[in-house]
């Protein structure tokens, strides 16, 4: 007969194997996916305003350099990415521009990518979610004030809204656009790109540009979340020739700030 310790080890090993097998099945069903998504994600983004400023890009640096602030409009429907295994969705907007800074993008295949805005969209709670089960079987013992009828109805209405819809107008960026060279003005062939990352409860992360992303959530045709090409404006008080000469000679122009008129919309 086996002793108690051997029995505990055997039982623990059996349940561990079952847990890993169940996790593998869940991951596989999420990648196939089963059930198939009802639609495809779509997004449209447009540049509203671009400003090029020279100064300290953030609080923790003393270096003065050029940085850009890009305001944009965003309308996205990413509700099809939320499934039974989706924990949350990470959405971000990037500015893509040629690293060389030339007017012809074909002369430089290297692209710089800078994140200017991001957000996390959590999945709505379900009757079987951990928060609801915890509240049901292990309620908080502290006496909480009763909520009014209006507050409870407002909470219920929010729960009924399907997550994944984004509508932003003239959105201010969270982060500035900087370049290792310290010069960002008059960069051409720049675009805005919307990207997403699905973070499941169990399984691998899914990116929109990856192989799994093409299977789970391929962009809808014509709504791929990419803006029209735009150009970073020069700083106020500097001409195009002055800025070009500064780039060629490695010199810095006067530390003045300026703004650009609204750029073409999608």
Phi and psi restraints in degrees (value plus and minus 20) as a CYANA .aco file:
   2 UNK   PHI    -100.3   -60.3
   2 UNK   PSI     127.7   167.7
   3 UNK   PHI     -99.0   -59.0
   3 UNK   PSI     158.2   198.2
   4 UNK   PHI     -85.1   -45.1
   4 UNK   PSI     -56.7   -16.7
   5 UNK   PHI     -85.1   -45.1
   5 UNK   PSI     -62.2   -22.2
   6 UNK   PHI     -83.9   -43.9
   6 UNK   PSI     -57.8   -17.8
   7 UNK   PHI     -86.8   -46.8
   7 UNK   PSI     -60.2   -20.2
   8 UNK   PHI     -83.7   -43.7
   8 UNK   PSI     -63.2   -23.2
   9 UNK   PHI     -83.4   -43.4
   9 UNK   PSI     -61.7   -21.7
  10 UNK   PHI     -84.9   -44.9
  10 UNK   PSI     -63.2   -23.2
  11 UNK   PHI     -84.3   -44.3
  11 UNK   PSI     -63.2   -23.2
  12 UNK   PHI     -83.7   -43.7
  12 UNK   PSI     -62.1   -22.1
  13 UNK   PHI     -83.9   -43.9
  13 UNK   PSI     -58.2   -18.2
  14 UNK   PHI     -84.4   -44.4
  14 UNK   PSI     -67.6   -27.6
  15 UNK   PHI     -89.1   -49.1
  15 UNK   PSI     -51.5   -11.5
  16 UNK   PHI     -85.6   -45.6
  16 UNK   PSI     -62.5   -22.5
  17 UNK   PHI     -82.3   -42.3
  17 UNK   PSI     -61.5   -21.5
  18 UNK   PHI     -83.7   -43.7
  18 UNK   PSI     -60.1   -20.1
  19 UNK   PHI     -85.4   -45.4
  19 UNK   PSI     -63.9   -23.9
  20 UNK   PHI     -86.2   -46.2
  20 UNK   PSI     -58.2   -18.2
  21 UNK   PHI     -84.6   -44.6
  21 UNK   PSI     -62.8   -22.8
  22 UNK   PHI     -84.2   -44.2
  22 UNK   PSI     -60.8   -20.8
  23 UNK   PHI     -83.7   -43.7
  23 UNK   PSI     -59.1   -19.1
  24 UNK   PHI     -85.2   -45.2
  24 UNK   PSI     -59.3   -19.3
  25 UNK   PHI     -86.1   -46.1
  25 UNK   PSI     -62.1   -22.1
  26 UNK   PHI     -82.7   -42.7
  26 UNK   PSI     -62.9   -22.9
  27 UNK   PHI     -82.7   -42.7
  27 UNK   PSI     -61.0   -21.0
  28 UNK   PHI     -86.1   -46.1
  28 UNK   PSI     -62.2   -22.2
  29 UNK   PHI     -86.0   -46.0
  29 UNK   PSI     -48.9    -8.9
  30 UNK   PHI     -95.0   -55.0
  30 UNK   PSI     -50.5   -10.5
  31 UNK   PHI    -102.8   -62.8
  31 UNK   PSI     -50.1   -10.1
  32 UNK   PHI     -78.5   -38.5
  32 UNK   PSI     -63.8   -23.8
  33 UNK   PHI    -112.9   -72.9
  33 UNK   PSI     139.3   179.3
  34 UNK   PHI    -150.8  -110.8
  34 UNK   PSI     102.9   142.9
  35 UNK   PHI     -93.2   -53.2
  35 UNK   PSI     141.4   181.4
  36 UNK   PHI     -87.7   -47.7
  36 UNK   PSI     125.1   165.1
  37 UNK   PHI     -84.1   -44.1
  37 UNK   PSI     126.6   166.6
  38 UNK   PHI     -97.0   -57.0
  38 UNK   PSI     -38.6     1.4
  39 UNK   PHI    -177.0  -137.0
  39 UNK   PSI    -189.0  -149.0
  40 UNK   PHI    -142.4  -102.4
  40 UNK   PSI     126.6   166.6
  41 UNK   PHI     -87.1   -47.1
  41 UNK   PSI     127.8   167.8
  42 UNK   PHI    -162.8  -122.8
  42 UNK   PSI     129.2   169.2
  43 UNK   PHI    -178.4  -138.4
  43 UNK   PSI     126.0   166.0
  44 UNK   PHI    -153.4  -113.4
  44 UNK   PSI     112.3   152.3
  45 UNK   PHI    -151.8  -111.8
  45 UNK   PSI     122.2   162.2
  46 UNK   PHI    -160.1  -120.1
  46 UNK   PSI     122.4   162.4
  47 UNK   PHI     -99.0   -59.0
  47 UNK   PSI     111.8   151.8
  48 UNK   PHI    -122.5   -82.5
  48 UNK   PSI     -63.7   -23.7
  49 UNK   PHI    -177.5  -137.5
  49 UNK   PSI     122.9   162.9
  50 UNK   PHI    -148.5  -108.5
  50 UNK   PSI     110.5   150.5
  51 UNK   PHI    -144.1  -104.1
  51 UNK   PSI     115.0   155.0
  52 UNK   PHI    -133.1   -93.1
  52 UNK   PSI     102.0   142.0
  53 UNK   PHI    -146.8  -106.8
  53 UNK   PSI     129.3   169.3
  54 UNK   PHI    -134.5   -94.5
  54 UNK   PSI     105.6   145.6
  55 UNK   PHI     150.7   190.7
  55 UNK   PSI    -175.8  -135.8
  56 UNK   PHI    -103.8   -63.8
  56 UNK   PSI      98.6   138.6
  57 UNK   PHI     -86.3   -46.3
  57 UNK   PSI     -52.1   -12.1
  58 UNK   PHI    -170.6  -130.6
  58 UNK   PSI     154.4   194.4
  59 UNK   PHI     -87.2   -47.2
  59 UNK   PSI     -51.6   -11.6
  60 UNK   PHI    -111.4   -71.4
  60 UNK   PSI      -3.1    36.9
  61 UNK   PHI    -150.5  -110.5
  61 UNK   PSI     128.6   168.6
  62 UNK   PHI    -123.9   -83.9
  62 UNK   PSI     -25.0    15.0
  63 UNK   PHI     -94.8   -54.8
  63 UNK   PSI     113.3   153.3
  64 UNK   PHI    -118.2   -78.2
  64 UNK   PSI     103.2   143.2
  65 UNK   PHI    -169.4  -129.4
  65 UNK   PSI     149.0   189.0
  66 UNK   PHI     -99.2   -59.2
  66 UNK   PSI     118.6   158.6
  67 UNK   PHI    -164.5  -124.5
  67 UNK   PSI     133.0   173.0
  68 UNK   PHI    -134.2   -94.2
  68 UNK   PSI     126.0   166.0
  69 UNK   PHI    -138.1   -98.1
  69 UNK   PSI     101.5   141.5
  70 UNK   PHI    -136.0   -96.0
  70 UNK   PSI      97.2   137.2
  71 UNK   PHI    -113.6   -73.6
  71 UNK   PSI     127.7   167.7
  72 UNK   PHI    -170.5  -130.5
  72 UNK   PSI     143.5   183.5
  73 UNK   PHI    -129.2   -89.2
  73 UNK   PSI     119.5   159.5
  74 UNK   PHI    -160.1  -120.1
  74 UNK   PSI     108.1   148.1
  75 UNK   PHI    -149.5  -109.5
  75 UNK   PSI      99.6   139.6
  76 UNK   PHI    -159.8  -119.8
  76 UNK   PSI     125.3   165.3
  77 UNK   PHI    -144.7  -104.7
  77 UNK   PSI      78.2   118.2
  78 UNK   PHI    -132.4   -92.4
  78 UNK   PSI       1.0    41.0
  79 UNK   PHI     -84.6   -44.6
  79 UNK   PSI     -47.3    -7.3
  80 UNK   PHI     -88.9   -48.9
  80 UNK   PSI     -34.6     5.4
  81 UNK   PHI    -101.6   -61.6
  81 UNK   PSI     -32.3     7.7
  82 UNK   PHI    -109.8   -69.8
  82 UNK   PSI      95.8   135.8
  83 UNK   PHI    -143.1  -103.1
  83 UNK   PSI    -192.6  -152.6
  84 UNK   PHI     -86.8   -46.8
  84 UNK   PSI     -36.8     3.2
  85 UNK   PHI    -130.1   -90.1
  85 UNK   PSI      -7.8    32.2
  86 UNK   PHI    -110.7   -70.7
  86 UNK   PSI     103.1   143.1
  87 UNK   PHI    -106.8   -66.8
  87 UNK   PSI     -69.2   -29.2
  88 UNK   PHI    -181.4  -141.4
  88 UNK   PSI     145.1   185.1
  89 UNK   PHI    -144.2  -104.2
  89 UNK   PSI     107.9   147.9
  90 UNK   PHI    -121.9   -81.9
  90 UNK   PSI      99.9   139.9
  91 UNK   PHI    -138.1   -98.1
  91 UNK   PSI     116.3   156.3
  92 UNK   PHI    -166.3  -126.3
  92 UNK   PSI     133.6   173.6
  93 UNK   PHI    -136.9   -96.9
  93 UNK   PSI     111.0   151.0
  94 UNK   PHI    -140.4  -100.4
  94 UNK   PSI     134.3   174.3
  95 UNK   PHI    -124.7   -84.7
  95 UNK   PSI     101.5   141.5
  96 UNK   PHI    -130.3   -90.3
  96 UNK   PSI     107.7   147.7
  97 UNK   PHI    -169.1  -129.1
  97 UNK   PSI     134.5   174.5
  98 UNK   PHI     -82.5   -42.5
  98 UNK   PSI     117.7   157.7
  99 UNK   PHI     -88.2   -48.2
  99 UNK   PSI     -52.4   -12.4
 100 UNK   PHI     -91.4   -51.4
 100 UNK   PSI     -45.9    -5.9
 101 UNK   PHI      63.8   103.8
 101 UNK   PSI     -11.5    28.5
 102 UNK   PHI     -98.1   -58.1
 102 UNK   PSI     144.7   184.7
 103 UNK   PHI     -93.4   -53.4
 103 UNK   PSI     -48.3    -8.3
 104 UNK   PHI    -119.5   -79.5
 104 UNK   PSI      92.6   132.6
 105 UNK   PHI     -89.2   -49.2
 105 UNK   PSI     -41.6    -1.6
 106 UNK   PHI     -92.7   -52.7
 106 UNK   PSI     -38.4     1.6
 107 UNK   PHI    -100.2   -60.2
 107 UNK   PSI     -32.9     7.1
 108 UNK   PHI    -157.3  -117.3
 108 UNK   PSI      92.8   132.8
 109 UNK   PHI    -103.1   -63.1
 109 UNK   PSI     -34.3     5.7
 110 UNK   PHI    -100.6   -60.6
 110 UNK   PSI     111.1   151.1
 111 UNK   PHI    -137.0   -97.0
 111 UNK   PSI     118.6   158.6
 112 UNK   PHI    -114.2   -74.2
 112 UNK   PSI     123.8   163.8
 113 UNK   PHI    -151.1  -111.1
 113 UNK   PSI     104.5   144.5
 114 UNK   PHI    -149.2  -109.2
 114 UNK   PSI     108.9   148.9
 115 UNK   PHI    -101.0   -61.0
 115 UNK   PSI     108.9   148.9
 116 UNK   PHI    -133.3   -93.3
 116 UNK   PSI     -35.8     4.2
 117 UNK   PHI    -179.6  -139.6
 117 UNK   PSI     124.8   164.8
 118 UNK   PHI    -173.7  -133.7
 118 UNK   PSI     142.8   182.8
 119 UNK   PHI    -179.2  -139.2
 119 UNK   PSI     138.1   178.1
 120 UNK   PHI    -136.4   -96.4
 120 UNK   PSI     105.4   145.4
 121 UNK   PHI    -129.3   -89.3
 121 UNK   PSI      87.1   127.1
 122 UNK   PHI     -96.5   -56.5
 122 UNK   PSI     132.0   172.0
 123 UNK   PHI     -92.9   -52.9
 123 UNK   PSI     129.4   169.4
 124 UNK   PHI     -87.6   -47.6
 124 UNK   PSI     128.7   168.7
 125 UNK   PHI     -93.4   -53.4
 125 UNK   PSI     124.6   164.6
 126 UNK   PHI    -136.9   -96.9
 126 UNK   PSI     146.7   186.7
 127 UNK   PHI     -79.0   -39.0
 127 UNK   PSI     -42.6    -2.6
 128 UNK   PHI    -123.4   -83.4
 128 UNK   PSI      -8.9    31.1
 129 UNK   PHI     -93.3   -53.3
 129 UNK   PSI     139.9   179.9
 130 UNK   PHI     -83.2   -43.2
 130 UNK   PSI     -58.2   -18.2
 131 UNK   PHI     -84.3   -44.3
 131 UNK   PSI     -64.7   -24.7
 132 UNK   PHI     -89.2   -49.2
 132 UNK   PSI     -59.3   -19.3
 133 UNK   PHI     -85.5   -45.5
 133 UNK   PSI     -58.5   -18.5
 134 UNK   PHI     -85.7   -45.7
 134 UNK   PSI     -62.2   -22.2
 135 UNK   PHI     -88.5   -48.5
 135 UNK   PSI     -50.4   -10.4
 136 UNK   PHI     -96.0   -56.0
 136 UNK   PSI     -66.5   -26.5
 137 UNK   PHI    -117.1   -77.1
 137 UNK   PSI     -42.9    -2.9
 138 UNK   PHI    -150.8  -110.8
 138 UNK   PSI      49.0    89.0
 139 UNK   PHI     -88.2   -48.2
 139 UNK   PSI     134.8   174.8
 140 UNK   PHI     -89.5   -49.5
 140 UNK   PSI     110.4   150.4
 141 UNK   PHI     -97.2   -57.2
 141 UNK   PSI     -39.0     1.0
 142 UNK   PHI     -88.2   -48.2
 142 UNK   PSI     120.9   160.9
 143 UNK   PHI     -98.2   -58.2
 143 UNK   PSI      99.4   139.4
 144 UNK   PHI    -125.7   -85.7
 144 UNK   PSI     124.8   164.8
 145 UNK   PHI     -83.7   -43.7
 145 UNK   PSI     123.3   163.3
 146 UNK   PHI     -89.4   -49.4
 146 UNK   PSI     118.7   158.7
 147 UNK   PHI    -102.6   -62.6
 147 UNK   PSI     128.2   168.2
 148 UNK   PHI     -90.6   -50.6
 148 UNK   PSI     144.1   184.1
 149 UNK   PHI     -84.5   -44.5
 149 UNK   PSI     -55.3   -15.3
 150 UNK   PHI     -86.5   -46.5
 150 UNK   PSI     -61.8   -21.8
 151 UNK   PHI     -85.7   -45.7
 151 UNK   PSI     -60.5   -20.5
 152 UNK   PHI     -86.6   -46.6
 152 UNK   PSI     -59.2   -19.2
 153 UNK   PHI     -87.3   -47.3
 153 UNK   PSI     -57.0   -17.0
 154 UNK   PHI     -84.5   -44.5
 154 UNK   PSI     -59.7   -19.7
 155 UNK   PHI     -86.0   -46.0
 155 UNK   PSI     -60.8   -20.8
 156 UNK   PHI     -84.7   -44.7
 156 UNK   PSI     -58.1   -18.1
 157 UNK   PHI     -86.6   -46.6
 157 UNK   PSI     -54.8   -14.8
 158 UNK   PHI     -88.1   -48.1
 158 UNK   PSI     -56.9   -16.9
 159 UNK   PHI     -87.3   -47.3
 159 UNK   PSI     -46.8    -6.8
 160 UNK   PHI     -97.9   -57.9
 160 UNK   PSI     -38.3     1.7
 161 UNK   PHI     -93.6   -53.6
 161 UNK   PSI     108.9   148.9
 162 UNK   PHI     -97.0   -57.0
 162 UNK   PSI     110.5   150.5
 163 UNK   PHI     -93.9   -53.9
 163 UNK   PSI     141.6   181.6
 164 UNK   PHI      90.2   130.2
 164 UNK   PSI     -20.8    19.2
 165 UNK   PHI    -118.6   -78.6
 165 UNK   PSI     107.3   147.3
 166 UNK   PHI    -147.2  -107.2
 166 UNK   PSI     111.9   151.9
 167 UNK   PHI    -160.6  -120.6
 167 UNK   PSI      88.2   128.2
 168 UNK   PHI    -144.3  -104.3
 168 UNK   PSI     117.9   157.9
 169 UNK   PHI    -145.0  -105.0
 169 UNK   PSI     105.6   145.6
 170 UNK   PHI      31.1    71.1
 170 UNK   PSI      28.1    68.1
 171 UNK   PHI     -90.9   -50.9
 171 UNK   PSI     111.3   151.3
 172 UNK   PHI     -98.1   -58.1
 172 UNK   PSI     116.5   156.5
 173 UNK   PHI     -91.7   -51.7
 173 UNK   PSI     131.5   171.5
 174 UNK   PHI    -103.1   -63.1
 174 UNK   PSI     -50.2   -10.2
 175 UNK   PHI    -150.5  -110.5
 175 UNK   PSI     130.1   170.1
 176 UNK   PHI    -105.4   -65.4
 176 UNK   PSI     141.0   181.0
 177 UNK   PHI    -122.2   -82.2
 177 UNK   PSI      97.4   137.4
 178 UNK   PHI    -144.1  -104.1
 178 UNK   PSI     144.2   184.2
 179 UNK   PHI    -150.7  -110.7
 179 UNK   PSI     125.1   165.1
 180 UNK   PHI     -76.0   -36.0
 180 UNK   PSI     -48.5    -8.5
 181 UNK   PHI     -94.5   -54.5
 181 UNK   PSI     -35.8     4.2
 182 UNK   PHI      65.2   105.2
 182 UNK   PSI     -19.7    20.3
 183 UNK   PHI    -145.7  -105.7
 183 UNK   PSI     104.8   144.8
 184 UNK   PHI    -145.2  -105.2
 184 UNK   PSI     -32.6     7.4
 185 UNK   PHI     -86.2   -46.2
 185 UNK   PSI     124.3   164.3
 186 UNK   PHI      43.7    83.7
 186 UNK   PSI       2.7    42.7
 187 UNK   PHI     -95.2   -55.2
 187 UNK   PSI     111.5   151.5
 188 UNK   PHI    -123.3   -83.3
 188 UNK   PSI     151.7   191.7
 189 UNK   PHI      38.3    78.3
 189 UNK   PSI      20.8    60.8
 190 UNK   PHI    -115.7   -75.7
 190 UNK   PSI     129.0   169.0
 191 UNK   PHI    -160.8  -120.8
 191 UNK   PSI     138.6   178.6
 192 UNK   PHI    -120.5   -80.5
 192 UNK   PSI     121.8   161.8
 193 UNK   PHI    -155.3  -115.3
 193 UNK   PSI     110.9   150.9
 194 UNK   PHI    -114.8   -74.8
 194 UNK   PSI     111.9   151.9
 195 UNK   PHI    -154.1  -114.1
 195 UNK   PSI     141.2   181.2
 196 UNK   PHI    -163.1  -123.1
 196 UNK   PSI     140.7   180.7
 197 UNK   PHI    -161.4  -121.4
 197 UNK   PSI      98.7   138.7
 198 UNK   PHI    -107.6   -67.6
 198 UNK   PSI     105.5   145.5
 199 UNK   PHI    -130.5   -90.5
 199 UNK   PSI      84.2   124.2
 200 UNK   PHI    -102.9   -62.9
 200 UNK   PSI     147.4   187.4
 201 UNK   PHI     -88.9   -48.9
 201 UNK   PSI     -62.5   -22.5
 202 UNK   PHI    -154.3  -114.3
 202 UNK   PSI     109.3   149.3
 203 UNK   PHI     104.0   144.0
 203 UNK   PSI    -195.3  -155.3
 204 UNK   PHI    -104.8   -64.8
 204 UNK   PSI     134.4   174.4
 205 UNK   PHI     -87.8   -47.8
 205 UNK   PSI     123.3   163.3
 206 UNK   PHI    -138.5   -98.5
 206 UNK   PSI     101.2   141.2
 207 UNK   PHI    -125.3   -85.3
 207 UNK   PSI     128.9   168.9
 208 UNK   PHI     -85.6   -45.6
 208 UNK   PSI     -48.5    -8.5
 209 UNK   PHI    -109.8   -69.8
 209 UNK   PSI     -26.1    13.9
 210 UNK   PHI    -107.1   -67.1
 210 UNK   PSI     156.4   196.4
 211 UNK   PHI     -84.8   -44.8
 211 UNK   PSI     -63.3   -23.3
 212 UNK   PHI     -86.8   -46.8
 212 UNK   PSI     -54.4   -14.4
 213 UNK   PHI     -83.9   -43.9
 213 UNK   PSI     -54.8   -14.8
 214 UNK   PHI     -88.8   -48.8
 214 UNK   PSI     -47.4    -7.4
 215 UNK   PHI    -103.3   -63.3
 215 UNK   PSI     -62.2   -22.2
 216 UNK   PHI    -101.9   -61.9
 216 UNK   PSI     -63.8   -23.8
 217 UNK   PHI    -166.3  -126.3
 217 UNK   PSI      49.6    89.6
 218 UNK   PHI     -90.5   -50.5
 218 UNK   PSI     117.2   157.2
 219 UNK   PHI     -79.6   -39.6
 219 UNK   PSI     124.2   164.2
 220 UNK   PHI     -89.2   -49.2
 220 UNK   PSI     121.4   161.4
 221 UNK   PHI     -79.7   -39.7
 221 UNK   PSI     109.3   149.3
 222 UNK   PHI      64.0   104.0
 222 UNK   PSI     -26.5    13.5
 223 UNK   PHI    -150.9  -110.9
 223 UNK   PSI      37.6    77.6
 224 UNK   PHI    -112.6   -72.6
 224 UNK   PSI     -12.7    27.3
 225 UNK   PHI      52.1    92.1
 225 UNK   PSI      14.9    54.9
 226 UNK   PHI    -144.2  -104.2
 226 UNK   PSI     114.7   154.7
 227 UNK   PHI    -108.0   -68.0
 227 UNK   PSI     153.0   193.0
 228 UNK   PHI     -92.5   -52.5
 228 UNK   PSI     141.2   181.2
 229 UNK   PHI     -89.3   -49.3
 229 UNK   PSI     116.7   156.7
 230 UNK   PHI    -156.2  -116.2
 230 UNK   PSI     153.2   193.2
 231 UNK   PHI    -147.2  -107.2
 231 UNK   PSI     115.3   155.3
 232 UNK   PHI     -87.6   -47.6
 232 UNK   PSI     112.0   152.0
 233 UNK   PHI     -98.1   -58.1
 233 UNK   PSI     142.8   182.8
 234 UNK   PHI     -94.5   -54.5
 234 UNK   PSI     140.3   180.3
 235 UNK   PHI     -92.3   -52.3
 235 UNK   PSI     129.7   169.7
 236 UNK   PHI     -84.3   -44.3
 236 UNK   PSI     114.1   154.1
 237 UNK   PHI      72.8   112.8
 237 UNK   PSI     -22.3    17.7
 238 UNK   PHI    -142.1  -102.1
 238 UNK   PSI     118.9   158.9
 239 UNK   PHI    -110.2   -70.2
 239 UNK   PSI     149.1   189.1
 240 UNK   PHI     -83.2   -43.2
 240 UNK   PSI     -60.8   -20.8
 241 UNK   PHI     -87.3   -47.3
 241 UNK   PSI     -57.8   -17.8
 242 UNK   PHI     -85.7   -45.7
 242 UNK   PSI     -62.4   -22.4
 243 UNK   PHI     -86.5   -46.5
 243 UNK   PSI     -60.2   -20.2
 244 UNK   PHI     -84.6   -44.6
 244 UNK   PSI     -60.4   -20.4
 245 UNK   PHI     -85.4   -45.4
 245 UNK   PSI     -56.6   -16.6
 246 UNK   PHI     -86.1   -46.1
 246 UNK   PSI     -56.2   -16.2
 247 UNK   PHI     -87.0   -47.0
 247 UNK   PSI     -61.1   -21.1
 248 UNK   PHI     -89.7   -49.7
 248 UNK   PSI     -58.5   -18.5
 249 UNK   PHI    -114.0   -74.0
 249 UNK   PSI     -25.9    14.1
 250 UNK   PHI      55.6    95.6
 250 UNK   PSI      -1.8    38.2
 251 UNK   PHI    -113.3   -73.3
 251 UNK   PSI     141.4   181.4
 252 UNK   PHI    -130.0   -90.0
 252 UNK   PSI     118.0   158.0
 253 UNK   PHI    -105.4   -65.4
 253 UNK   PSI     159.5   199.5
 254 UNK   PHI     -81.6   -41.6
 254 UNK   PSI     121.8   161.8
 255 UNK   PHI     -98.2   -58.2
 255 UNK   PSI      56.1    96.1
 256 UNK   PHI    -140.8  -100.8
 256 UNK   PSI     134.1   174.1
 257 UNK   PHI    -129.1   -89.1
 257 UNK   PSI     132.4   172.4
 258 UNK   PHI    -173.6  -133.6
 258 UNK   PSI     152.5   192.5
 259 UNK   PHI    -154.6  -114.6
 259 UNK   PSI     137.4   177.4
 260 UNK   PHI    -129.5   -89.5
 260 UNK   PSI     134.2   174.2
 261 UNK   PHI     -90.8   -50.8
 261 UNK   PSI     140.4   180.4
 262 UNK   PHI     -74.1   -34.1
 262 UNK   PSI     118.2   158.2
 263 UNK   PHI    -107.0   -67.0
 263 UNK   PSI     147.8   187.8
 264 UNK   PHI     -80.6   -40.6
 264 UNK   PSI     119.3   159.3
 265 UNK   PHI    -113.0   -73.0
 265 UNK   PSI     137.2   177.2
